[in-house]
Amino acid sequence: LELEDLETDFAAGAPEAELAIVSDTDKVRALPVRKLNPNLPRKRIVREPSCACCPGCGGALRAMGEDSDEMLDLVAQAWQVIETVRPKYSCRTCDKIIQAPAPAKAIARGKLSYAALAHIMMAKWGYHLPYYRQIQMMAAKGVDIERSTLARSAGYAAALLDPIYNRLREIGRTRTKLHTDDTRLPILAPGTGTTHKGALWVYVADDRNSGSQEPPIAWYRATMGRAGESVMSELAGFSGTLQADGFSGYNQIYRGGAIREAACLAHLRRKIFDVHDSQPTELSTTAMAGIQAIYRIEEEIRGLPPAERLAARRRRSRPLIRALRRQLMRQANGLSRHADIAKAFAYGAKRWRAFNRFLYDGQLEPDNLIAERAIRGFTVGRRNWLFSGSFAAAERSAVVLSIIETCKLCGVDAEAYMADVTERIQNDWPASRWDELMPWNWVRREEMQLSLAA
């Protein structure tokens, strides 16, 4: 935040900000020319000279080229009313009345279109804007609507996405590697003025770092408590590797042997860094340097096939891991077990086999940052609304969050996706074709072939 303020002050010409003096002999890095997204809509404005002839001699002008400049503009959001008119006709012979059928609405007798409902859901769960803030923004545009109406409408629309959500969970459990993480989710206890200690779990299947062509999937689950049984019930039937943190509730999941544990090296690095940041020592400096070297190798091999990643890790990362363990164990023997750095090393020593798992499988990651990134937006947005009003509301949040996060991972516009998919589902989309509506298979209506659109 301080950096943002400094940049703003500099751009505004604050007197405290002074330009550094650069001599002619100093090398100045050329700033890259950033091009605006070519897929954005464009409005071309041509500025012709004020006169049609040469102002000096009056001669005729001929074209010799042009200079162009681009600026990013914002078209103000506008709400409009769609009036659907269905004329009635009667037969002159038999007096039969003919009229076009009414279009299917997302909500019976509702006043919000599919696009409006998708916008409200995206604002609520994608950008974490509570309903009362959305009402204020809509009122500024001349729209008068009650908060209860907004909440009920979003709930009805979210229920239409249940088939997509359930299919995401089915496909995700068929993968061979999953990332998971959790965060607290306060759930209001009616009549008590307090909240339950609920939890929101995220499960992510994303193997793009190992060159996989399988689409990434993320889904969330809300629970009334934070217990390992919640993960066991959600991952029933899953077999493979689970990358997670050191939460003790996961231990019972690994006992059967069907699910292997892969620990998070970032958690170990974070614990060592906390000690190093407050009181740096030779031991903490050595540990941080070793982990940093491992991550530099991971950055180089990101996106390669599993076999190539595995070969690089065996040749370059494994000696670093072994040297790090030997040095840590040798130097940590003289430390008190109550020392902060000793506790950080003990965290790694207890799960050292799980930390090494990525050295024997090129598909695995050294950390669980994939799941942490998927849940970070929720933890930041939680400050705006503080708690869920009920467990049903928490489950509804999990459904919409799953759709939005999967769309983000697949590079799909989540708002446009939800507007289109909810309309198709409401118009009796066949259950045998759910896979066609998955975010990675979704095609906009204007991009569909005529035969498919018909």
Phi, psi and omega in degrees: 000322178296320178297321178297318179296320179296318179294322179294316178298320180296317180292329181278355178080038178298141183295337181288336184273121180237142179283139177287143179279125181243124179282164181295335183277342180288146178274123180255125180288126180289126180287134180291144177276113184274123178270141177285157184303120181291345181276351179287149175301146184234142175239118184265126177242121180255123179256104180276152174302156183290337180241151183270003179222171181294125181291344182274311185241352181083008181287164179287150181259147174228147183289137179225010181138187180202156173248140181231152179217141182246142174225144178275123182244159180239122175271122185301139178292134182231133175265140179224160179255126176263115179259115180263117182252130179238094180298150177253140178230147178238146179281132180290340183270308185248003179063021177286138182266128180246132179205142178295144180292151178288139178293150179288131178261155176295325180229130179301131182058022179280160182246012182241132180283174178297321179294321179294319178295319178296322178296318180294317179294319179295320178293322184286311187255339178273319180248001172059044175263115178301161185298324183293329176287322177297322179297319178296319179293322179289324179296326178294339178261009177090012180259124180251114182212147181279150179294322179297323177295319179296317182293314180295320181296316179296325178295318178296317181294321179296327179295332178293338181273000181303317179299322178294317180298314180295324179290324176300318179294319180297313181293320182298323181286351177272353180285166182261354178214133179227148171251142179217151177202168181214162175211161183289146179223091179298131181238126186296134174260105186301137176084351182251340183075011179237181180233149172283154177272077178277177181215149174243123181254142175240140177234127184232131172246103184214104181248024181293333178295337178257022175079012182287146177263000178290140183291144177287147181225140174222134174217155185240155176221133178260138179227158180281346179213174180250092182223154180295336179298330180296318179289322180298317180290325181287324183262023177298126182092350179279139175223130182156215183248135178245117177264122185206180178274192185269027179299129184295339180294343179281345187301319181291339178289326184277351186293323183291336181093346180288332180244124180266149180266134171231117186279176184249111179293334179294328177294318177296316178299322181293320180293319179291322181294322179301321178286318182295325183291324181273324182212082183293139176227172178297324181293313180292325178295318179296318180295316180296321179295320179295316180292323179296322178296323178296319181289331175295322177294318180298325179293326181288326185261008181294130180095351179281161177298156182304322182296319180290322177296318180296319180295319179293322179292321179295323184278325189244318186278322184300316176299325178293318179296315181294318178295322178296316180295316180298317182290319180295315182293324180291318183277336182281347181296330181270003181267153173287141181292347178271353178291146183298319181292326178292323178294322178295318179293324179295325177300319179285323182295325182293330185240029186298325178295321178289328177293328182276356186302325183290345178284346183245003180214113182290347179279336185282162176252156178286346184218182182247028184293338178298316178287323180296322178294325181290335183255353183295318180299323179294317182294326177287317181290340180300335179294338182279329185238350168070314183203164173268142184288340179197170178291326176298322177294323178295318177295321178296321177298320180297322181296308185290322177299323179297317180295314184294315183292321177296321176298319179297315180297328181270000180071035183248142175291107187295322182293314178295324180297312182294323179297317183285316185291319178298324178292319179295319180295319181293335177268032173063053174294132184294140181294337180287353183239030179298325184297335178291340181262002176296147185307323182282345177255353187293137178234131177299151182298322180288344179264353181287151174292152182300323181294322179286322181295328180286000000 
